[in-house]
Amino acid sequence: MAATSFKPNCSPRMRIVAGVAVIAVASTACDESSTPTTPTTRALVDARVVDSKNFKLGAPVPVATVSGTLSGNFVASIWDGSRWVSLGSPNGISVALQIHPLVATPTTVHGEQSAPAGSYDRVRLDLQGVTATITRGSSFGGTTFSSDTTFRLGGSDQHVELPVTVSRFSLEESPSVKRVIVFELSSERWLTSSVAQSGQVEDAALQAAISVRTSLEPR
């Protein structure tokens, strides 16, 4: 028996459609290969919070009148010139109040994070639902507390954004060092008689007291 040959039924229109599809696929592949993406250079940064007692070298060691902790959600950000770059999600941490600066250890907000390399001159600390719990026997603003007492930070909504302008610093890609940003809360300046009476710390008082320092640290 003779072999039967098979001839596909390819009309001129079908051949044109197939040809267009092949050209489109080839064009897409060329476009993707001709525009490679360059990854953004990243640098390491660690934002920290501390509340140390005011102290001058050579002066007598101050007697602690306040002890306690700040607790709640903290968020640190840096300004890149056009937007705030968050260093992490809101993180629940605790910070000791009014520790002697020679022994105070700042608490990290997000741990070591990466951020776009570049030059920065503004940083920000956000407080969400943060409270200050003052331990029994502490005193400020003319009041001595006979039991543990809690104060709200950030007014009635317990939310405050604290931007600070700092000396310009750079974030540069390096596996051996990281940029450390330390927010000093200075509660001595906002734990006042009015706070003792109202039970809350207003945004303006926190903004007036906060300061920031930055440095490079080896990893």
C-alpha positions, 0 to 999 in steps of 0.5 A, a space after each residue: 500500500 502506498 504511503 499517504 502524505 499529509 499536507 496541512 491546510 495553511 491558508 494565506 491568512 493563517 500564515 500571516 497571523 503566525 508570522 506576526 506572532 513570531 515577530 511579536 515574541 522576538 521583539 519582546 525578547 529583544 526589548 527585555 534583553 536590551 534594557 537590563 535593570 540596575 539594582 539599587 545600592 543598599 547600605 546598612 543602618 540601625 536606628 536606636 532610642 535612649 532616654 538618658 539623664 542630663 549629666 555634665 562631666 565633672 559634676 556630681 552624679 545626679 540622684 535618680 528621681 524617676 525610674 520606669 519604662 517607655 513601651 509601645 510601637 516605634 518606627 524610624 525613617 530617613 528623608 531621601 530628599 523627596 520622601 520618607 524611607 521607613 526602616 521597618 514596620 512599627 515595632 513594640 519595644 521598651 526603653 528604660 527612663 532616665 538612665 545615667 548616660 555613662 551606662 545607658 544602652 540605646 535600644 534598637 528600633 528595627 535591628 540592622 536594616 538596609 536602606 538606599 545608599 545616599 546622603 541624608 539630613 533628616 530623620 524621624 521617629 514615630 510613636 504609636 500607642 507609647 506610654 511611660 510607666 513610672 515606678 512607685 517612689 519616683 517623683 517629678 513636677 513636685 509629685 511623688 508617686 505612691 504606686 506605679 503610674 502610666 502616662 500617655 505619649 502623643 496626646 489623646 490619639 497617642 500618635 506622634 511624628 518627631 522629625 529632626 534635622 541632623 548634620 548631613 550623613 552618608 549611607 554607603 555600601 560596606 560589609 564592614 560598617 553600619 550607620 547608627 542613628 540614636 534618638 535621645 528622648 530627654 524625658 527630664 524635659 517633658 515629665 513636668 507638673 502639667 504632665 503629672 496632673 493631665 496624665 499625658 505628654 503633648 506632641 510639642 513637648 516631645 518635639 522640643 526635647 528630642 535630639 539625634 546623633 549619628 555615627 559609624 560602627 563596625 559590624 
